[in-house]
Amino acid sequence: MLPSVSVVIPSYNHERFVAAAVESVLASEGVDQLEVVVVDDGSTDASRERLAAFRGDGRVRVVEQANEGAHAALNRGLELARGELLFILNSDDLFDRQRVAVLAERLAAAPDAALAASWIEVIDRDGRPLGVKRAWHTLPPWPAPTPGPLLSELGDPRLALLETNWIATTSNLAFRSILVREHGLRFAPLRYTHDWDFILRACRRGPVELVEQPLLRYRVHGANTIDEGAADGGQGAMRFEILWTVARHAGSLLRSLAGSEAGLADLERRVLRSAPAFDRGDLLDQLLLLRGVDERPATAYDALLGPGHPLRRAAENALGG
């Protein structure tokens, strides 16, 4: 029998998609103890009316809050979730019927694993398939800055995560509740990389299990947050968060996985060739230097996220405005 499962759905202005998201979780097969925790983050469309249709289903809890951002809705949902295993599904995506059971079984077979994820089927606004993202092997958001040698060539999913967020979305996360309840992991107030930052912090707790089946349908519909960041005016902010996130975790993760000084030297060379730099390797170098290799980042490093911080303003301008 599988452990109890909670699926957290942060919901914001997805009136067209949110009911289908909830229904896809409720259709999960092979799960005896399932709850869905939907946190509506101050939607101004008809999302709440769509969610009202689930009031009679004891498996579904809907809570509402003023708009605080995706990270806040996720943290609220994780605090309310009662399951031993925690999954996340964004309100515009869909679960395969087998997703929960397959990932739960993979976690059970890998007691040291921190996270489990799967391949992703990308779909359009109307649910038509666009292709399958096979972790870091296909459909990357951007190419590595050099031909290599790359971190991803070493085969460890954790190292590949310093090259690209191949997990791609919070919808592709499954993990034990111990990460939240005992280790205190939370989503940071990042607009574009709150998922990536959470994943890399979790990687310090154990390996990542990858299920090579497309058990998540990720919807591309023109209003995705990553599209906002890729648009003119948003590139600088998104790219800065990416560089900041990678630099925040690179040193400590490489040291934990190196195995030897020679191995560490090789990983350090690879990270400079692999990590996204957007043709501004000097900025990545500066952030890596500021961050250092201590287990915990210096307060001064985290302070770079302040919207008025002069280094952040200069970096965003250099990275795209």
C-alpha positions in Angstrom: 0.0 0.0 0.0 1.3 3.4 -1.0 1.9 6.2 1.6 -0.7 8.9 1.9 -0.3 11.6 -0.9 -1.1 15.3 -1.0 -1.0 17.2 -4.2 -0.7 21.0 -3.8 -2.1 23.1 -6.6 -1.2 26.9 -6.5 -3.9 28.6 -8.6 -3.9 32.0 -10.1 -6.1 33.3 -13.0 -6.3 30.0 -14.8 -10.1 29.8 -15.1 -9.8 27.9 -18.4 -7.5 25.2 -17.0 -7.8 24.8 -13.2 -10.8 22.4 -13.1 -9.0 20.1 -15.5 -5.9 20.2 -13.4 -7.8 19.1 -10.3 -9.7 16.4 -12.2 -6.5 15.0 -13.5 -5.3 14.5 -10.0 -8.6 12.9 -8.8 -8.3 10.5 -11.7 -5.0 9.1 -10.4 -4.9 5.3 -10.3 -3.5 3.1 -7.6 -3.6 5.6 -4.8 -5.8 4.9 -1.7 -5.1 8.0 0.4 -5.2 11.1 -1.7 -5.9 14.8 -0.9 -5.7 17.8 -3.2 -4.9 21.2 -1.6 -5.7 24.1 -3.9 -4.4 27.5 -2.8 -6.0 30.3 -4.9 -3.6 33.2 -4.8 -6.0 36.1 -5.2 -7.4 35.2 -8.7 -9.4 37.9 -10.3 -11.0 35.8 -13.0 -13.5 33.0 -12.6 -11.0 30.5 -11.1 -12.8 30.4 -7.7 -16.1 29.7 -9.4 -14.6 26.8 -11.3 -13.1 25.4 -8.0 -16.5 25.6 -6.3 -17.5 22.6 -8.3 -15.3 20.4 -6.0 -16.9 21.5 -2.7 -18.7 18.2 -2.3 -15.5 16.1 -2.8 -13.9 15.3 0.5 -10.5 14.8 -1.2 -10.3 18.4 -2.2 -9.6 21.4 0.0 -9.6 24.9 -1.4 -8.2 27.8 0.5 -8.0 31.4 -0.6 -5.5 34.2 0.1 -4.6 37.6 -1.2 -2.2 37.6 -4.1 1.3 37.1 -2.7 3.0 35.2 -5.6 3.5 31.6 -6.6 6.1 30.9 -3.9 3.8 32.0 -1.2 0.9 29.9 -2.5 3.2 26.9 -2.7 4.4 27.4 0.8 0.9 27.8 2.2 -0.2 24.6 0.4 2.8 22.6 1.7 2.1 23.8 5.3 -1.5 22.6 5.0 -0.8 19.3 3.2 -1.1 16.2 5.4 0.3 13.5 3.1 3.5 11.5 3.6 4.4 12.2 0.0 4.0 15.6 -1.5 3.4 16.4 -5.2 2.8 19.8 -6.9 0.7 20.6 -9.9 0.4 24.1 -11.4 -3.1 25.1 -12.2 -2.6 25.0 -16.0 -0.9 21.5 -16.2 -2.2 18.0 -16.0 -1.2 14.7 -14.3 -1.1 11.4 -16.2 -3.3 8.8 -14.4 -0.3 6.8 -13.4 2.0 9.6 -12.3 1.3 9.6 -8.6 1.6 5.8 -8.2 4.7 5.5 -10.4 6.6 8.3 -8.7 5.5 7.1 -5.3 6.8 3.6 -6.0 10.1 5.0 -7.3 10.5 7.0 -4.1 9.7 3.9 -2.0 12.4 2.0 -3.9 15.0 4.7 -3.4 14.8 5.7 0.3 17.8 8.0 0.1 16.3 10.0 -2.8 15.4 13.7 -2.1 13.2 14.1 -5.2 11.5 12.2 -8.0 10.6 13.6 -11.4 9.6 12.4 -14.9 9.8 13.1 -18.5 7.3 15.8 -19.6 4.9 15.9 -22.5 4.5 19.5 -23.7 1.1 20.4 -24.8 -0.5 23.6 -26.3 -3.3 25.7 -25.0 -5.9 23.2 -26.3 -4.1 20.1 -25.1 -2.5 19.1 -28.4 1.0 17.4 -27.9 4.0 19.4 -29.0 6.8 17.0 -28.0 8.4 15.2 -25.1 11.1 16.7 -22.9 13.4 13.9 -21.9 15.1 15.6 -18.9 18.2 17.5 -20.1 18.5 15.6 -23.4 15.7 17.3 -25.4 13.9 20.6 -25.5 16.3 22.6 -23.4 15.3 26.2 -22.6 18.7 27.4 -23.8 21.9 25.8 -25.0 25.0 25.4 -22.9 27.4 28.3 -23.4 30.3 26.1 -24.7 30.7 22.7 -26.4 32.0 21.1 -23.2 33.0 19.1 -21.4 29.7 19.6 -19.7 28.3 18.6 -16.3 25.4 16.8 -17.9 27.8 14.4 -19.7 28.6 12.8 -16.3 25.2 11.3 -16.0 24.3 12.6 -12.5 20.9 14.4 -12.6 22.0 16.7 -9.8 25.0 17.9 -11.8 22.9 18.4 -14.9 20.7 20.7 -12.8 23.6 23.2 -12.6 23.5 23.3 -16.4 19.7 23.6 -16.9 16.6 23.2 -14.9 15.7 20.0 -16.7 12.9 19.3 -14.1 11.5 22.4 -15.7 8.5 23.2 -13.4 7.2 22.8 -9.9 4.6 20.5 -11.5 7.3 17.9 -12.0 8.2 17.6 -8.3 7.5 14.7 -5.9 9.2 14.4 -2.5 8.7 13.2 1.0 7.1 15.5 3.5 10.3 15.3 5.7 11.8 17.9 3.3 9.3 20.5 4.5 8.5 19.3 8.0 11.9 18.4 9.3 14.4 20.0 7.0 12.4 23.2 6.6 12.6 23.6 2.8 10.5 26.5 1.5 10.1 28.2 -1.8 12.1 31.5 -1.9 10.5 34.8 -3.2 11.9 34.4 -6.7 9.7 35.3 -9.7 11.3 33.0 -12.3 13.5 30.4 -10.4 11.7 29.6 -7.2 11.4 26.0 -8.4 15.1 25.7 -9.5 16.3 27.1 -6.2 14.1 24.7 -4.2 15.3 21.8 -6.3 19.0 22.6 -5.9 18.5 22.9 -2.1 16.8 19.6 -2.0 19.7 18.0 -4.0 21.9 18.5 -0.9 19.6 16.1 0.9 20.0 13.2 -1.6 19.8 12.0 -5.2 17.1 12.8 -7.8 15.2 9.9 -9.3 14.2 10.3 -12.9 11.3 8.2 -14.3 11.8 8.0 -18.1 8.1 8.2 -18.9 6.1 11.4 -19.8 3.8 11.4 -16.8 3.2 15.2 -16.7 1.6 17.4 -19.3 3.1 20.9 -19.2 0.9 23.4 -21.0 2.3 26.2 -23.1 -0.3 28.9 -23.7 1.4 32.3 -24.1 1.0 33.4 -20.5 3.5 31.2 -18.9 5.9 32.9 -16.5 8.9 31.9 -18.5 7.4 33.6 -21.6 7.1 36.8 -19.6 10.7 36.6 -18.6 11.8 35.9 -22.2 9.9 39.0 -23.5 11.5 42.3 -24.0 12.0 44.1 -20.7 11.9 40.8 -18.7 15.0 39.1 -19.9 17.4 40.9 -17.5 15.4 40.1 -14.4 14.9 36.4 -15.4 18.5 35.9 -16.4 19.8 37.5 -13.2 17.7 35.1 -11.1 19.1 32.2 -13.1 22.7 33.2 -12.6 22.0 34.0 -8.9 20.4 30.6 -8.3 23.1 28.6 -10.0 25.9 30.5 -8.2 24.0 30.1 -4.9 24.2 26.3 -5.0 27.1 25.4 -7.3 30.0 25.5 -4.9 28.4 23.5 -2.1 26.8 21.0 -4.5 30.0 20.3 -6.4 32.0 19.8 -3.2 29.4 17.3 -1.9 29.5 15.3 -5.1 33.2 15.5 -6.1 34.7 12.6 -4.2 38.2 13.9 -4.4 40.2 17.1 -5.0 40.9 16.0 -8.6 37.2 15.3 -9.1 36.4 18.8 -7.7 38.8 20.5 -10.0 37.1 18.7 -13.0 33.6 19.7 -11.8 34.7 23.3 -11.3 36.0 23.4 -14.9 32.8 21.9 -16.2 30.5 24.2 -14.3 32.1 27.3 -16.0 31.5 25.6 -19.4 28.0 24.3 -18.5 26.2 26.9 -16.4 24.0 29.4 -18.3 25.8 32.7 -18.6 24.0 34.5 -21.5 27.3 35.6 -22.9 28.2 37.3 -19.6 30.5 34.8 -18.0 32.0 37.7 -16.1 28.8 38.2 -14.1 28.5 34.5 -13.3 32.2 34.5 -12.2 31.4 37.5 -9.9 28.4 35.8 -8.4 30.3 32.6 -7.8 33.1 34.6 -6.1 30.6 36.5 -3.9 28.8 33.3 -2.9 31.8 31.3 -1.9 31.7 27.6 -1.0 30.3 27.7 2.5 27.3 25.4 3.2 25.2 28.4 3.9 25.3 31.5 1.8 26.4 34.8 3.3 23.7 37.2 4.2 25.3 39.7 1.8 24.7 37.2 -1.1 21.0 36.7 -0.4 20.7 40.5 -0.1 21.5 40.8 -3.8 17.8 39.8 -4.4 16.7 43.2 -3.1 15.1 45.1 -6.0 17.1 48.2 -5.3 20.5 46.5 -4.9 23.0 48.3 -7.2 24.7 45.1 -8.3 21.3 43.5 -9.2 20.3 46.6 -11.2 23.6 46.7 -13.1 23.4 43.0 -13.8 19.8 43.1 -15.1 20.8 46.0 -17.4 23.8 44.1 -18.7 21.7 40.9 -19.2 18.9 42.4 -21.2 17.2 45.3 -19.4 
